[in-house]
């Protein structure tokens, strides 16, 4: 799992370096979950640019899952609307959403055709995790 949001916002890594990490992992025969995430003020610009940086380094998407993990939603109880999640995910071949996913929010998010699953944090430690697992069925 390559965590773009933490790498960019905590360690100051460039988008180019994130893309190179994806390429290196694939070259080593690994499957990749590439997590991308934006601060609320960056949202519009982010949606296009972050995918391009990763896409430029991927030839075979069968080994890559793109996870959208908005920085503004992590651990805040704020979740993107299903429509906003759909916007971010519609151009990625396989994509999962992470950002305060709960048993209460997962059904509506899962109803979006381009959201293939979830990257679950704290909710994976709670009984509601069963609801999240079953949301896409």
Secondary structure as a PSIPRED ss2 file (coil, helix, strand):
# PSIPRED VFORMAT (PSIPRED V4.0)

   1 X C   1.000  0.000  0.000
   2 X E   0.000  0.000  1.000
   3 X E   0.000  0.000  1.000
   4 X H   0.000  1.000  0.000
   5 X H   0.000  1.000  0.000
   6 X H   0.000  1.000  0.000
   7 X H   0.000  1.000  0.000
   8 X H   0.000  1.000  0.000
   9 X H   0.000  1.000  0.000
  10 X C   1.000  0.000  0.000
  11 X C   1.000  0.000  0.000
  12 X C   1.000  0.000  0.000
  13 X C   1.000  0.000  0.000
  14 X C   1.000  0.000  0.000
  15 X H   0.000  1.000  0.000
  16 X H   0.000  1.000  0.000
  17 X H   0.000  1.000  0.000
  18 X H   0.000  1.000  0.000
  19 X H   0.000  1.000  0.000
  20 X H   0.000  1.000  0.000
  21 X H   0.000  1.000  0.000
  22 X H   0.000  1.000  0.000
  23 X H   0.000  1.000  0.000
  24 X H   0.000  1.000  0.000
  25 X H   0.000  1.000  0.000
  26 X H   0.000  1.000  0.000
  27 X H   0.000  1.000  0.000
  28 X C   1.000  0.000  0.000
  29 X C   1.000  0.000  0.000
  30 X C   1.000  0.000  0.000
  31 X C   1.000  0.000  0.000
  32 X E   0.000  0.000  1.000
  33 X E   0.000  0.000  1.000
  34 X E   0.000  0.000  1.000
  35 X E   0.000  0.000  1.000
  36 X E   0.000  0.000  1.000
  37 X C   1.000  0.000  0.000
  38 X C   1.000  0.000  0.000
  39 X C   1.000  0.000  0.000
  40 X H   0.000  1.000  0.000
  41 X H   0.000  1.000  0.000
  42 X H   0.000  1.000  0.000
  43 X H   0.000  1.000  0.000
  44 X H   0.000  1.000  0.000
  45 X H   0.000  1.000  0.000
  46 X H   0.000  1.000  0.000
  47 X H   0.000  1.000  0.000
  48 X H   0.000  1.000  0.000
  49 X H   0.000  1.000  0.000
  50 X H   0.000  1.000  0.000
  51 X H   0.000  1.000  0.000
  52 X H   0.000  1.000  0.000
  53 X H   0.000  1.000  0.000
  54 X H   0.000  1.000  0.000
  55 X H   0.000  1.000  0.000
  56 X C   1.000  0.000  0.000
  57 X C   1.000  0.000  0.000
  58 X C   1.000  0.000  0.000
  59 X C   1.000  0.000  0.000
  60 X C   1.000  0.000  0.000
  61 X H   0.000  1.000  0.000
  62 X H   0.000  1.000  0.000
  63 X H   0.000  1.000  0.000
  64 X E   0.000  0.000  1.000
  65 X E   0.000  0.000  1.000
  66 X E   0.000  0.000  1.000
  67 X E   0.000  0.000  1.000
  68 X E   0.000  0.000  1.000
  69 X E   0.000  0.000  1.000
  70 X C   1.000  0.000  0.000
  71 X C   1.000  0.000  0.000
  72 X C   1.000  0.000  0.000
  73 X C   1.000  0.000  0.000
  74 X C   1.000  0.000  0.000
  75 X C   1.000  0.000  0.000
  76 X C   1.000  0.000  0.000
  77 X C   1.000  0.000  0.000
  78 X C   1.000  0.000  0.000
  79 X C   1.000  0.000  0.000
  80 X C   1.000  0.000  0.000
  81 X C   1.000  0.000  0.000
  82 X H   0.000  1.000  0.000
  83 X H   0.000  1.000  0.000
  84 X H   0.000  1.000  0.000
  85 X H   0.000  1.000  0.000
  86 X H   0.000  1.000  0.000
  87 X H   0.000  1.000  0.000
  88 X H   0.000  1.000  0.000
  89 X H   0.000  1.000  0.000
  90 X C   1.000  0.000  0.000
  91 X C   1.000  0.000  0.000
  92 X C   1.000  0.000  0.000
  93 X C   1.000  0.000  0.000
  94 X C   1.000  0.000  0.000
  95 X E   0.000  0.000  1.000
  96 X E   0.000  0.000  1.000
  97 X E   0.000  0.000  1.000
  98 X E   0.000  0.000  1.000
  99 X C   1.000  0.000  0.000
 100 X C   1.000  0.000  0.000
 101 X C   1.000  0.000  0.000
 102 X C   1.000  0.000  0.000
 103 X C   1.000  0.000  0.000
 104 X C   1.000  0.000  0.000
 105 X C   1.000  0.000  0.000
 106 X H   0.000  1.000  0.000
 107 X H   0.000  1.000  0.000
 108 X H   0.000  1.000  0.000
 109 X H   0.000  1.000  0.000
 110 X H   0.000  1.000  0.000
 111 X C   1.000  0.000  0.000
 112 X C   1.000  0.000  0.000
 113 X C   1.000  0.000  0.000
 114 X C   1.000  0.000  0.000
 115 X C   1.000  0.000  0.000
 116 X C   1.000  0.000  0.000
 117 X E   0.000  0.000  1.000
 118 X E   0.000  0.000  1.000
 119 X C   1.000  0.000  0.000
 120 X C   1.000  0.000  0.000
 121 X C   1.000  0.000  0.000
 122 X H   0.000  1.000  0.000
 123 X H   0.000  1.000  0.000
 124 X H   0.000  1.000  0.000
 125 X H   0.000  1.000  0.000
 126 X C   1.000  0.000  0.000
 127 X C   1.000  0.000  0.000
 128 X C   1.000  0.000  0.000
 129 X H   0.000  1.000  0.000
 130 X H   0.000  1.000  0.000
 131 X H   0.000  1.000  0.000
 132 X H   0.000  1.000  0.000
 133 X H   0.000  1.000  0.000
 134 X H   0.000  1.000  0.000
 135 X C   1.000  0.000  0.000
 136 X C   1.000  0.000  0.000
 137 X C   1.000  0.000  0.000
